[in-house]
Amino acid sequence: MQGDAAEGVLLDVTRLVARSWTGRQPTGIDRVCTAYLRHFRSRARAVVQHRGLVRVLSARDSAVLFDLLDTPGRGARGRIARMLSAALVTRPRRQAFAGWAYLNIGHTDFDLAVHREWARQAGVRPFYFVHDLIPVRHPEFSRPHAVRRHRGRVLRALESGAGIILGSQAVRADLEAFAAERALPLPPLVVAPLAGEDLPADSGANPVPAAPFFLCVATIEPRKNHRLLLDLWQDLAARLGPHTPRLVLAGQTGPMTGDLLAPLAEVPGLAAHVEHRPSCPDEELAALIRNARALLMPSLAEGFGLPVVEALQVGTPVIASDLPVFREVAQGAACLVDPADRAGWAQAILAALQEPARRVEGFAMPRWPEHFHVVERFIAAPQPHAGSGVTPQSERVLAA
């Protein structure tokens, strides 16, 4: 089933290296990168980029780096730094990677001309995962530099990718519209739905608020629409007083957090009902998701939404924005409300608060083996040269 893909895979782990260095909590994209590391590590060589330098590590160093990234122990940061410093300053030996599949899952530097030239000279078949087009379709939610870079990534993936991997049909529709607006031919595309994590059972040892409480899992940034929730909780506190449910905001601050959390300090009494947890270990986050009255996702734009599928998988109700991607991934199991409909959100939250705690049943979460079944066949299949005008093969790959 793996075919030619088993003969050579270059896996770009630059994003995971950067996260291990900063120590920040993993985002959804980071978690997908980790899933790819675990799936391909037994036969992959690691690729690391730094300021225009691209290096392919030896098989031995790749195995060591994969271990350090997957299960970092004490001193892992120093060992990674020493290994990569040596790799980056050493002139690379000429190696035969022609025809190998190169996987860039983390949106890393494929907008740069030097990256494109490396891929051309190495003769690799580059496959790019485009997680979303949010900076391109919704530039108001990103800094200008991030908008320019992401537009460059999408353009380069369309122009020079052997194929593009997408996590949802909604993102595929955005990509096809972007290409059509610019009269660009599409390389082969494949949609492989993302899998959430199997949340561990609640041991009772993690700090969970007294019921009922609501949960939002998201980086604190404008497009996640936390301000709507803070406004709603201000209204609830005025209406319900001491019976106001607790709201837990689980997520680290992002590059555009600004004053989004200012109401917690400025609105009298609001902090008594709203708690921000910037860092949650996996077991603690799992306990929060399992015990919440509902997961709240009022996002203004999304590429997938892993917390939605993870909450539904364990039976936790979800109230989310009525976005195409949430209609797709929630499979009809979530309560979807227009993010501009403040009254609708208040009504949905009050309904979840007043009815007996209920559990969602019948939701089928995508699984990683299913995801990689699609991806393996995609990267193993003969791919036409990007820009050749050949009709994309994604439907044939999925149907085969």
C-alpha positions in Angstrom: 0.0 0.0 0.0 2.8 2.4 0.7 4.4 1.8 -2.6 7.2 4.1 -3.7 6.7 6.4 -0.7 8.5 3.8 1.5 11.7 4.2 -0.6 12.3 7.7 0.6 10.6 10.3 2.7 12.1 13.6 3.8 10.2 15.0 6.7 10.6 18.7 7.5 10.6 19.1 11.3 11.6 22.8 11.5 8.4 23.8 13.2 8.7 21.2 15.9 12.3 22.2 16.5 11.2 25.8 17.0 8.4 24.8 19.4 10.8 22.7 21.4 13.2 25.6 21.6 10.6 28.2 22.8 8.7 25.8 25.1 5.3 27.1 23.9 2.2 25.0 24.2 1.6 23.0 20.9 -1.0 24.5 18.6 -3.2 22.4 16.3 -0.7 22.6 13.5 2.1 21.5 15.9 0.0 18.5 16.9 -0.5 17.5 13.3 3.3 17.8 12.8 3.8 15.5 15.7 1.4 12.9 14.3 3.4 13.0 11.0 6.7 12.5 12.9 5.3 9.4 14.7 3.9 7.9 11.5 6.9 8.4 9.2 9.9 8.4 11.6 10.8 4.8 11.0 11.7 5.5 7.4 12.2 9.2 7.1 15.2 11.6 7.1 14.8 14.8 9.0 14.9 18.2 7.2 15.7 21.4 9.0 15.6 24.9 7.6 17.2 28.0 9.1 17.4 31.4 7.4 17.6 30.0 3.9 19.8 27.0 4.8 18.2 23.6 4.2 19.8 20.6 5.6 18.9 16.9 5.4 20.2 15.0 8.5 21.8 11.6 8.3 19.7 8.6 9.1 21.4 8.3 12.5 21.0 12.0 13.4 17.4 11.9 12.1 16.5 9.1 14.5 18.1 10.9 17.4 16.3 14.2 16.6 12.9 12.4 16.2 13.4 10.9 19.6 14.2 14.3 21.1 11.2 16.0 19.5 8.7 13.3 20.3 9.7 12.6 23.9 12.0 15.5 25.1 13.7 14.7 28.3 16.1 16.7 30.5 18.7 18.4 28.5 16.9 17.8 25.2 17.1 21.5 24.2 20.8 21.6 24.5 21.3 18.3 22.6 19.0 19.6 19.8 21.0 22.9 19.6 24.3 21.1 19.4 23.1 18.7 16.7 21.6 21.3 14.5 24.4 23.8 14.9 26.8 21.1 13.6 24.5 20.2 10.7 23.9 23.8 9.6 27.6 24.9 9.6 28.8 21.7 7.8 28.7 21.8 4.0 26.2 19.1 3.0 27.5 16.1 1.2 26.0 15.4 -2.2 23.3 12.9 -1.7 20.8 11.3 -4.0 17.3 12.3 -3.0 15.8 12.6 -6.5 12.3 11.2 -6.5 12.0 11.2 -2.7 8.8 12.6 -1.2 9.4 15.8 0.8 6.7 16.6 3.4 6.3 20.1 4.8 3.5 19.9 7.3 4.2 23.0 9.3 3.9 25.9 6.8 7.7 26.3 7.1 9.5 28.6 4.7 8.2 27.2 1.4 7.4 30.7 0.3 11.1 31.4 0.1 12.9 31.3 -3.3 15.9 29.5 -1.7 13.6 26.7 -0.6 12.1 26.3 -4.0 15.6 26.2 -5.5 16.7 23.6 -3.0 13.7 21.4 -3.9 14.5 21.8 -7.6 18.2 21.0 -7.3 17.5 18.0 -5.0 14.9 16.6 -7.4 12.5 15.9 -4.6 8.7 15.7 -4.9 7.5 18.4 -2.5 4.1 17.9 -0.8 2.8 20.8 1.2 0.1 20.7 3.9 -2.0 23.9 3.6 -3.9 24.0 6.9 -5.9 27.1 6.1 -6.0 30.3 4.0 -7.0 32.5 6.9 -4.3 35.2 6.5 -5.1 35.4 2.8 -8.9 35.3 3.0 -9.1 37.2 6.4 -6.1 39.5 6.6 -7.6 41.5 9.4 -6.8 38.6 11.8 -3.0 38.6 11.0 -0.1 41.0 10.9 0.8 42.3 7.5 4.1 40.3 7.5 2.2 37.1 8.2 -0.3 37.9 5.5 2.5 38.4 2.9 4.3 35.2 3.9 1.2 33.0 3.9 0.1 34.3 0.5 3.6 33.4 -0.7 3.3 29.9 0.8 0.0 29.3 -1.0 1.3 30.6 -4.3 4.5 28.5 -4.1 2.5 25.4 -3.2 0.3 25.9 -6.2 3.2 26.7 -8.5 5.8 24.1 -7.5 4.2 21.5 -5.3 3.9 17.9 -6.4 0.7 17.8 -4.4 -1.1 19.7 -1.7 -2.6 18.0 1.4 -5.7 19.6 3.0 -7.5 18.7 6.3 -11.0 19.7 5.2 -13.2 20.2 2.2 -13.7 23.8 3.4 -10.0 24.6 3.1 -10.0 22.9 -0.3 -12.8 25.2 -1.4 -10.9 28.2 -0.3 -7.8 27.0 -2.1 -9.6 26.3 -5.3 -11.3 29.8 -5.2 -7.9 31.4 -4.6 -6.3 29.6 -7.6 -9.3 30.4 -9.8 -9.1 34.1 -8.9 -5.5 34.1 -10.1 -6.0 31.8 -13.1 -3.5 29.4 -11.6 -3.7 25.6 -12.4 -4.1 23.3 -9.5 -1.6 20.6 -8.7 -3.0 17.3 -7.3 -5.0 17.9 -4.1 -6.1 15.5 -1.5 -8.4 16.0 1.5 -7.4 13.8 4.5 -9.5 14.8 7.6 -7.5 15.4 10.8 -7.8 13.1 13.8 -8.1 14.3 17.3 -6.4 12.8 20.3 -8.0 9.9 22.3 -8.4 11.8 25.5 -7.3 9.9 28.6 -10.0 9.0 31.2 -10.5 11.5 34.0 -8.6 10.3 37.0 -10.1 13.0 39.2 -6.6 14.3 40.1 -6.8 17.3 37.8 -8.1 20.8 38.9 -11.6 21.1 37.4 -14.1 23.8 38.4 -17.2 22.8 40.2 -20.0 22.1 37.7 -21.5 23.6 35.7 -18.7 25.3 33.8 -18.1 26.0 30.1 -14.8 25.7 28.3 -13.1 27.5 25.3 -9.9 25.9 24.0 -8.0 28.3 21.7 -5.0 30.6 21.5 -6.0 34.1 22.7 -6.2 36.0 19.4 -8.9 38.1 17.6 -10.2 35.5 15.2 -11.0 33.2 18.1 -13.6 35.8 19.2 -13.0 35.5 23.0 -14.4 39.0 23.4 -17.8 37.7 22.5 -17.6 35.2 25.4 -16.4 37.8 27.9 -19.3 40.1 26.9 -21.7 37.3 27.3 -20.4 36.4 30.7 -20.7 40.0 31.8 -24.4 39.8 30.9 -24.8 36.4 32.6 -23.2 37.7 35.8 -25.6 40.6 35.9 -28.5 38.3 35.3 -27.6 35.2 37.4 -25.4 36.7 40.1 -23.8 33.9 42.3 -25.4 31.3 40.0 -23.4 32.3 37.1 -21.5 29.3 35.6 -17.8 29.5 35.3 -16.0 30.0 32.0 -12.5 28.5 31.5 -10.4 30.0 28.7 -7.7 27.4 28.0 -5.0 28.8 25.7 -1.8 30.7 25.5 -1.6 34.3 24.3 -1.0 34.9 20.6 0.9 37.5 18.7 -2.2 39.8 18.5 -3.7 39.2 21.9 -3.5 42.9 22.8 -6.2 43.9 25.2 -8.5 41.0 24.5 -8.4 39.8 28.1 -8.6 43.4 29.6 -12.2 42.9 30.8 -11.0 40.4 33.3 -9.2 43.2 35.1 -11.5 46.1 34.2 -15.0 44.8 34.6 -15.9 44.5 38.3 -16.7 41.0 39.4 -16.0 39.4 36.0 -12.9 37.6 37.1 -14.9 35.7 39.8 -16.7 33.9 36.9 -14.0 33.7 34.2 -10.6 31.9 34.5 -7.8 32.0 32.0 -5.5 29.0 32.0 -2.6 29.8 29.7 -1.0 26.4 30.1 -2.8 23.1 30.5 -1.0 19.7 30.5 -2.7 17.2 28.4 -4.3 15.3 31.3 -5.7 18.5 32.7 -7.1 19.7 29.4 -8.7 16.3 28.8 -10.4 16.5 32.2 -11.7 20.0 31.4 -13.1 18.8 28.1 -14.8 15.7 29.6 -16.4 17.6 32.5 -17.5 20.9 30.7 -21.2 21.5 30.3 -20.2 22.5 26.7 -17.2 23.4 24.6 -17.6 26.9 23.2 -15.9 27.8 19.9 -17.0 31.3 18.7 -14.3 31.5 16.0 -14.6 33.9 13.1 -12.4 31.8 10.9 -11.0 28.2 11.2 -9.1 25.7 9.1 -10.3 22.6 11.1 -10.9 22.8 14.8 -9.4 19.8 16.7 -11.1 20.7 20.0 -14.5 20.3 18.4 -14.0 16.7 17.3 -12.2 15.8 20.5 -15.1 17.1 22.6 -17.8 15.5 20.5 -15.9 12.2 20.6 -16.1 12.0 24.4 -19.8 13.2 24.3 -19.3 16.8 25.4 -21.7 19.1 23.7 -20.3 21.8 21.4 -21.6 25.3 20.7 -19.6 26.7 17.8 -19.7 29.3 15.1 -21.7 28.5 12.0 -18.7 28.2 9.7 -18.4 25.8 6.7 -15.6 23.9 8.4 -17.6 23.3 11.6 -20.6 22.1 9.6 -18.2 19.6 8.0 -16.2 18.3 10.9 -19.0 18.3 13.5 -21.2 16.0 11.3 -24.4 17.7 12.5 -23.6 16.9 16.2 -22.8 20.5 17.3 -25.0 23.5 18.0 -23.9 26.1 15.4 -24.6 29.8 15.8 -23.7 32.8 13.7 -20.7 34.4 15.5 -22.4 37.8 15.0 -25.6 36.7 16.7 -24.9 37.6 20.3 -28.5 36.9 21.4 -28.3 33.4 19.7 -25.1 32.6 21.6 -26.7 33.7 24.9 -29.7 31.5 24.2 -27.6 28.5 23.3 -25.5 28.8 26.4 -28.5 29.3 28.7 -30.2 26.3 27.2 -27.0 24.2 27.9 -26.9 25.5 31.4 -30.6 24.9 32.2 -31.1 21.4 30.8 -29.7 18.4 32.6 -26.1 17.6 31.5 -26.4 15.7 28.3 -23.9 13.7 26.3 -23.5 13.6 22.5 -23.8 10.2 21.0 -23.1 8.7 17.5 -20.2 11.0 16.5 -17.4 9.3 14.6 -14.1 11.0 15.0 -11.6 10.6 12.1 -8.6 8.5 13.0 -4.9 8.9 12.2 -4.7 5.5 10.4 -7.4 6.6 8.1 -5.7 10.0 7.5 -2.4 8.3 6.7 -4.0 5.7 4.5 -5.1 8.6 2.2 -1.7 10.4 2.5 0.4 7.4 1.8 -1.4 6.6 -1.4 -1.3 10.2 -2.4 2.5 10.6 -2.1 3.1 7.2 -3.7 1.0 7.9 -6.8 2.7 9.3 -9.9 2.1 13.0 -9.8 2.0 15.3 -12.9 4.3 18.3 -12.8 2.7 21.2 -11.0 1.4 23.8 -13.5 1.2 21.3 -16.3 -2.6 21.8 -16.7 -3.4 18.2 -15.8 -6.7 17.8 -13.9 -6.1 17.3 -10.2 -6.0 13.6 -9.1 -7.5 14.1 -5.7 -10.9 12.5 -6.5 -9.2 9.5 -8.1 -6.8 9.1 -5.1 -9.7 9.1 -2.6 -11.8 6.8 -4.6 -9.1 4.2 -5.4 
